[in-house]
Amino acid sequence: MPAIRVRHIIWQDHIVEKIQSKHGIEPEEVESALLNRDTEPYIWKAGTDRYAGIARVEDSGEYVFVVFATSEPETVRVITARPATDRERYRFRRRKGLQR
């Protein structure tokens, strides 16, 4: 897993509108998931300066799949986010040792 620590999240208006209308995800859910220290996100490299991750929303316990770019240390710019699939949730739980 890449050593990515998320502390700041940058949003673009068109991305917020897309994830809300197309995927039913609120920016607060993504922020809660990426900044959740109880169960840190599972993140992997998905291209040059791009990463993908599966993270658990702190309050609801739902899982989200997020693609983001790094702009500076500890700061990410969300490209897209959507609910995680069953397979992605399974992958997250296995990587975090929550499921055998």
N, C-alpha and C positions, 0 to 999 in steps of 0.2 A: 504494500500500500504506500503511495507517495506520502511524503511528510507535508501534508497540507493542513494548516490550522486556519480555520475560518473565524474571523472576528468582526469583519465588516462586509456587508452585502450591498452591491450597487444594483439598482433596478432601473430599467428603461420602461417608459410608459407603455409602449406597444407590447412588450413582453408581459407586463402585468395584465393587460387587457386580454392577451392570448391565453395565458394560463387560467385566468378566471373564466372566460367564456368557453374555451375549448375543453379544458381539463377539470374545471370546477375546483381549482386550487387557489387559495388565498396567499398572498406574499407572506403574511404572518406565519402560515403553516410551514413554508419553506424555511423562513428564518428560524423558527422554533426547532426544526429538524436539524439544520446545518449547525446551529449554535448549541445543540443539546449536548451537555457534557456527561450526562448519565449514561447514554449510549451514543458514543461518537459515531459520526457517519462512516460508512465503508466507501472509500473513494479510490478510483483508479484512473490512470492516464487514458484519455480518449482522443488524443491528437496533440498537435503543437499548441501549447498553452491552454489546452482544453482538458477538462476532467469530467467524469461522470461519478455519481454517487447515489447510494441508497441511504436514506436516513429516516429516523423515526421521529414523528411529531411528538413533542414532549407531553402536551396535555391529552391528546386523543389517542395516542399510541398507534395511529395510522402510519403507513410507510409511504414515502415519496421518492421518486426517481428524479434526480436533478442533473442537468448538464450546465457547466459554468466555465468561464474563462478566468484566469488569474490576471490581475492588472498590476498589482503590487503586493508585497508580502502581507499575508493575512486578510487580503481583500479580494473578493470574487464578484464577477458580474454574471448574473444568472442569464442563461440563454434560453432554457426551457425547464419546465417542471410538470410532472404528472403523477397520478397515483401509481405506485409500484405494482407490478404484476405479481401473481402468486409465486412465480419462479424467482423473481427478484427479491421478494420478501424471504423466501427460503434461503437464497444465497446470502442475504444479510445475516439471518439468524445463524447459519452455519459458520460464517466468517467470524462472528462475534461469540461463538461458542454457546449460543442459546438453544441450539437444536443439534441433535446427532444424526 
